[in-house]
Amino acid sequence: MIYIAWHKLCSPCIYILWLSIDGVIMNWFKNIFVLTSCFATPAFAVLLPVDLNNWQEDPGVASNGTWTVQAGNDAVLQTTNGNPTVFYEDGANSRDVTLTGNIRVTTTSDDDFIGFVLGYQTGELYSSAADFWLIDWKQGNQAGFGTTGLAGLALSHVTNTTNLAADFWGHTGGVDEIARATNLANTGWADNTAYAFDLVFTANLIQVSVNGLLELSVTAAQAGVSEFSDGAFGFYNFSQSNVLYSGVAAQDVPFCELNPQNPSCNANGVPTPAPLALLGFGLLALGYTKRKVR
């Protein structure tokens, strides 16, 4: 009796082929690119911890924050109450990636900004030619820097950071607010409370979920750009100390979510093995059994 199955390994390009002939199970690693014409397109990715030892504060504003990577290397604590600070992986391109984890303010002192950056490049926190995306969350309304910082979660496009404090505080000038959250638009974070976050970042889509609820979903067209520029994920604080990011992990966005019209993706956005591939492996197995009989 012949039984054939395929199973995705952790790499987006490596599959295991399981072939059972007369009760004997064999398997081989197969590179999907070799089988592009007859096998399924990769669809799933494995969620893996992020090693934050590879991340850094932007060196141009290194005095603005104090970021300390915690034991296990998938958590970092920021302890300085200062001007905007970003912690990110230099040179990383994080588009088509999902980032997950938890965020918690570990103090009852202050009520300012925590959050994330997407598509970030070194030096953009102090540049007149910046081009990145800011997701920030403030606990309470507060006047400052000649403007007012509003409580709630928002997405902004950052294009000029030379007026650093005022623009980030009030989402004015070079910090253009694009959208506010569905449920947390005017609701601040709570002290000593952990929030699970999920960020999706592609050329055409930014999505932010908090505690499993989708709060922001913005396409490039809705944001007024042709596409979201590539760059790093990062953590962001402004005037808020003792912010812990923990359990940070990442995975590739599934192929069929990026390419739903690809012929190998079915109606549910899941790829299916091409019949020719299974037929080919079946013929291979039959040949093996015939040789065995002889």
NUDO-455432 format. One record per residue (C-alpha): residue number from 1; residue in three letters; x, y, z. Coordinates in steps of 0.001 Angstrom, whole numbers, plus 524288, in hexadecimal, padded with zeros to 5 digits. Example, Ala and Ser with C-alpha at 12.3 -4.5 7.8 and 13.67 -1.06 7.14 Angstrom:
2
1  ALA  8300C  7EE6C  81E78
2  SER  83566  7FBDC  81BE4
% end
This chain:
294
1  MET  80000  80000  80000
2  ILE  8050D  80D95  7FC86
3  TYR  80268  819CB  80494
4  ILE  80789  82762  8013B
5  ALA  80692  833C7  8097D
6  TRP  80DBE  840B6  80A6D
7  HIS  810E2  848FA  81644
8  LYS  81606  856E0  81789
9  LEU  8229C  858B5  81F1B
10  CYS  82685  86566  825D7
11  SER  82CD1  86B83  819DD
12  PRO  8236F  87148  80FD9
13  CYS  82A91  86984  80546
14  ILE  82CA7  85C29  80B57
15  TYR  822C6  8512E  80BB7
16  ILE  82389  8431F  81041
17  LEU  81E0F  838E7  80719
18  TRP  818FD  82CFF  80E2E
19  LEU  81850  820BF  805F9
20  SER  8132C  81413  80BB5
21  ILE  8150C  807AC  803DB
22  ASP  8107D  7FAC7  80980
23  GLY  81089  800AD  81712
24  VAL  81E7F  805E5  815E2
25  ILE  81EEC  814BA  81797
26  MET  8293B  81C90  81088
27  ASN  82ABB  82B5B  80FC9
28  TRP  8332C  834DC  8087D
29  PHE  835A7  84374  809A3
30  LYS  8317F  849E3  7FD19
31  ASN  8347D  857D1  7F930
32  ILE  827DB  85DA6  7F472
33  PHE  82EC3  865F5  7EA39
34  VAL  83326  8598F  7E33D
35  LEU  824EB  85560  7E288
36  THR  81EE2  86289  7DF4A
37  SER  81830  85DA8  7D309
38  CYS  810F3  85279  7D996
39  PHE  8100C  854C2  7E83A
40  ALA  808B9  85E07  7F118
41  THR  80D38  86BC2  7F416
42  PRO  811BC  86DA1  8023C
43  ALA  806D4  87266  80B0C
44  PHE  809F9  87162  81965
45  ALA  814A1  876E0  821FC
46  VAL  81905  87357  82F8D
47  LEU  81879  87D71  83A6F
48  LEU  8265A  87EDA  83FAD
49  PRO  82BCB  886D5  84B1B
50  VAL  832BE  89361  8475C
51  ASP  8408F  89505  84CB3
52  LEU  8404A  8A319  85173
53  ASN  84F06  8A2EA  853AD
54  ASN  84FAA  8A607  8452D
55  TRP  847BD  8B27E  8472A
56  GLN  84C72  8C006  84B1D
57  GLU  8481E  8CDB3  84E6F
58  ASP  849ED  8D732  84341
59  PRO  857BC  8DC4D  845D2
60  GLY  853FF  8EA20  841FA
61  VAL  84B1C  8EB5E  84DDE
62  ALA  85191  8E18F  856E5
63  SER  84F9F  8EA24  862D5
64  ASN  840CD  8EA57  8612F
65  GLY  83E9B  8DC89  86645
66  THR  84489  8D191  86E4D
67  TRP  8414D  8C46C  86842
68  THR  84589  8B838  86FB6
69  VAL  843A9  8AAD7  869B0
70  GLN  83E79  8A12F  873BB
71  ALA  84202  892F9  87666
72  GLY  83DE7  88A3D  86B2A
73  ASN  8409A  89538  86161
74  ASP  8325A  89654  85CFE
75  ALA  82EF4  8A190  86645
76  VAL  833FE  8AF64  86836
77  LEU  83166  8B99F  872C8
78  GLN  83213  8C83C  86FF7
79  THR  83432  8D04B  87C5D
80  THR  8367A  8DE7E  87846
81  ASN  82C1D  8E926  87845
82  GLY  830DB  8F15C  86CE1
83  ASN  82F42  8F5AA  85ED4
84  PRO  82B20  8EBEF  85444
85  THR  83379  8DFAE  853DF
86  VAL  8335C  8D3EC  84ACD
87  PHE  838EC  8C644  84CD7
88  TYR  83A49  8BE5D  84043
89  GLU  842DE  8B542  8383A
90  ASP  84BFA  8BD3E  82FB1
91  GLY  84AE0  8B9D8  8213F
92  ALA  83F62  8B092  82308
93  ASN  83494  8AFF2  818F6
94  SER  82859  8AB85  81FF6
95  ARG  81E0D  8ACFA  81585
96  ASP  815E7  8A097  81387
97  VAL  8182C  89CEF  821C2
98  THR  80F2F  89BC8  82D93
99  LEU  81495  8A017  83ACE
100  THR  80E15  89BB5  8477A
101  GLY  8107B  89D1B  85602
102  ASN  80C23  8A477  8620C
103  ILE  80D96  8B28A  8665A
104  ARG  80C14  8B75E  8745E
105  VAL  80EEE  8C3E9  87BBA
106  THR  81485  8BF32  888A1
107  THR  81214  8CB82  8907E
108  THR  806FF  8D464  894E4
109  SER  80F25  8E05D  891CD
110  ASP  80BF1  8E873  885A9
111  ASP  80242  8E66D  87A96
112  ASP  80966  8E869  86DCE
113  PHE  80C96  8E192  86102
114  ILE  81013  8D358  85EA2
115  GLY  80FAA  8CC00  851C4
116  PHE  816A7  8C7BD  8457F
117  VAL  81CB7  8CC28  838B2
118  LEU  81BE7  8C537  82B8B
119  GLY  824B5  8C6D4  81FB8
120  TYR  82EFD  8CDC2  827E0
121  GLN  83CBD  8D0FD  8231A
122  THR  8482E  8D5E9  82B41
123  GLY  847ED  8E491  82D17
124  GLU  8399A  8E6AF  829E2
125  LEU  83647  8EB38  837A3
126  TYR  83DC1  8F7CC  834E8
127  SER  83C56  8F9B7  8263A
128  SER  8355B  90321  81D15
129  ALA  83424  8F7CA  81373
130  ALA  82E42  8ED8C  81C77
131  ASP  82494  8E390  8172E
132  PHE  81F8E  8DA02  82159
133  TRP  812F5  8D65C  82867
134  LEU  8101B  8D904  836A7
135  ILE  80682  8D180  83F27
136  ASP  8057E  8D88C  84C27
137  TRP  7FCAF  8D767  857FF
138  LYS  7FAFE  8E1BB  8628B
139  GLN  7F499  8DF9E  86FB4
140  GLY  7EE77  8ED0F  871BA
141  ASN  7EC16  8FA0D  86B17
142  GLN  7F6BB  903E4  86E29
143  ALA  7FB01  91140  8695D
144  GLY  80959  912F0  8664D
145  PHE  81314  9188B  85C80
146  GLY  808E8  9225B  857E3
147  THR  7FF2E  917C3  85416
148  THR  7F70E  90CE2  85A32
149  GLY  7FA2B  8FE73  85AAA
150  LEU  7EDC1  8F65E  85A0C
151  ALA  7EAC3  8E9C9  86133
152  GLY  7E8FC  8DDD7  8589E
153  LEU  7EF55  8D5AA  84E1F
154  ALA  7F288  8DB37  840B2
155  LEU  7FA20  8D8FB  83416
156  SER  80208  8E442  82E58
157  HIS  80AFB  8E64F  822AE
158  VAL  817C5  8ECC3  826B4
159  THR  81E7A  8F4B3  81C14
160  ASN  825F4  8FF3D  82370
161  THR  82B67  8FE41  8312F
162  THR  83319  90ADD  83260
163  ASN  828B6  91076  83B87
164  LEU  829DF  90412  8437B
165  ALA  82270  905E2  8503A
166  ALA  8170E  90E7F  84BF0
167  ASP  813A9  906CF  83FB0
168  PHE  813F3  8F99F  84675
169  TRP  80C39  8FEC4  85209
170  GLY  8010B  904BF  84A52
171  HIS  801CA  8FD02  83D9F
172  THR  80452  9098E  8364F
173  GLY  80DE1  90E42  82BEF
174  GLY  81639  902CE  82786
175  VAL  80E0F  8F8F3  82F37
176  ASP  80181  8F753  82773
177  GLU  7F718  8EF71  82E92
178  ILE  7F0A0  8E5F6  8250C
179  ALA  7E71A  8DE3C  82D78
180  ARG  7E2C6  8DBAF  83B71
181  ALA  7DF9E  8CE75  84139
182  THR  7D23E  8C82E  8407A
183  ASN  7D064  8C5EE  84F1A
184  LEU  7DC08  8CD2C  854F0
185  ALA  7DB27  8D9DC  84D37
186  ASN  7D967  8E1D8  8599E
187  THR  7DCA8  8D795  863DC
188  GLY  7E9E2  8D79D  86A5E
189  TRP  7F1E7  8CC3E  86F57
190  ALA  7F0DD  8C848  87DA2
191  ASP  7FC0B  8C7D3  8876E
192  ASN  80270  8BAA6  88A0D
193  THR  7F9FC  8B3F5  87FD5
194  ALA  7FF7C  8AB11  8754A
195  TYR  7F9BA  8AC72  867AA
196  ALA  7FBEE  8A258  85D04
197  PHE  7FF45  8A8A8  85010
198  ASP  7FF78  8A37C  84218
199  LEU  804E8  8ABDE  83725
200  VAL  803BF  8A875  828B1
201  PHE  80C26  8B038  81F34
202  THR  80BDC  8AE5B  8106D
203  ALA  80D9E  8B728  804A3
204  ASN  7FEF9  8B98E  8045D
205  LEU  7FA1D  8B762  81239
206  ILE  7FC94  8BB1D  82053
207  GLN  7F479  8B444  82AA3
208  VAL  7F513  8B59D  83961
209  SER  7EDFC  8ACA2  842CF
210  VAL  7ED9F  8AE54  85194
211  ASN  7E966  8A2ED  85A1C
212  GLY  7E462  89BE8  84E15
213  LEU  7DBDD  8A723  84948
214  LEU  7DF03  8ADB4  83C58
215  GLU  7E0E4  8BC1E  83F70
216  LEU  7E72B  8C18D  8331C
217  SER  7E69C  8BCA3  8251C
218  VAL  7EB97  8C65D  81B15
219  THR  7EF44  8C400  80CDF
220  ALA  7F9AF  8CBCB  805D0
221  ALA  7EF2B  8D24C  7FD8C
222  GLN  7E7A7  8D655  809BB
223  ALA  7F444  8DBFD  80F3A
224  GLY  7F688  8E3D2  802C9
225  VAL  802CB  8DCBA  7FE0E
226  SER  8058E  8D32A  7F310
227  GLU  80B54  8C970  7FCBA
228  PHE  810B1  8C8C9  80A7B
229  SER  81F6F  8CA30  80994
230  ASP  827F7  8BF3F  80EC9
231  GLY  82FF3  8C040  81B2D
232  ALA  830CC  8BB33  82900
233  PHE  826E3  8B89C  8339A
234  GLY  82A00  8C054  83FDF
235  PHE  82516  8C3DC  84D66
236  TYR  821F0  8D210  85080
237  ASN  820CC  8D9E0  85D19
238  PHE  81EE3  8E864  85F4E
239  SER  81F35  8EE3D  86CF8
240  GLN  81BE5  8E124  8730E
241  SER  824DE  8D8C9  87B5D
242  ASN  82458  8CA9E  87FDB
243  VAL  81E58  8C4C4  873A4
244  LEU  8205A  8B626  871D5
245  TYR  81F3F  8AF4D  864B6
246  SER  81F78  8A08E  866C0
247  GLY  81D3C  8938E  85FF5
248  VAL  820DC  899E2  85314
249  ALA  81FBE  8909E  84781
250  ALA  81E85  891B9  838C1
251  GLN  81A1A  889DE  82D09
252  ASP  818A5  88BFD  81E75
253  VAL  80B35  88FE4  819BE
254  PRO  805AB  883C0  812D9
255  PHE  807DF  883AB  80433
256  CYS  7F977  8829B  800E6
257  GLU  7F605  88E75  80925
258  LEU  7FF9F  8963C  800E4
259  ASN  7FBB7  88F9C  7F415
260  PRO  7ED78  88B57  7F552
261  GLN  7EBCE  88A89  7E687
262  ASN  7F715  8810C  7E4BE
263  PRO  7F1D6  874B9  7DE03
264  SER  7F783  86C16  7E8B0
265  CYS  7EF3C  872D1  7F33F
266  ASN  7E192  86DAB  7F55F
267  ALA  7D58E  8758D  7F91C
268  ASN  7D9A4  87584  80768
269  GLY  7E6EC  87B61  8046B
270  VAL  7EDE3  86E66  806BE
271  PRO  7F6AB  867FE  7FC95
272  THR  7F3EF  85A31  7F82E
273  PRO  7FD92  85053  7F2BE
274  ALA  7FD16  84FD9  7E407
275  PRO  7F764  84317  7DEEC
276  LEU  802E5  8415B  7D5BA
277  ALA  80C19  84146  7E14B
278  LEU  804A5  83691  7E83F
279  LEU  80347  82EF8  7DB9E
280  GLY  811D4  82FF2  7D936
281  PHE  81525  82B15  7E6C9
282  GLY  80B07  82052  7E57A
283  LEU  81151  81B86  7D8E0
284  LEU  81E84  81C00  7DFA2
285  ALA  81929  8136B  7EA82
286  LEU  81330  809D6  7E0F4
287  GLY  82027  80874  7DA18
288  TYR  82694  805AF  7E713
289  THR  81CEB  7FAE6  7EA72
290  LYS  81E3E  7F485  7DD04
291  ARG  82CF6  7F3FE  7DE92
292  LYS  82AFE  7EE3A  7EC1D
293  VAL  82208  7E36B  7E6CE
294  ARG  82BCB  7DFC1  7DC6A
% end
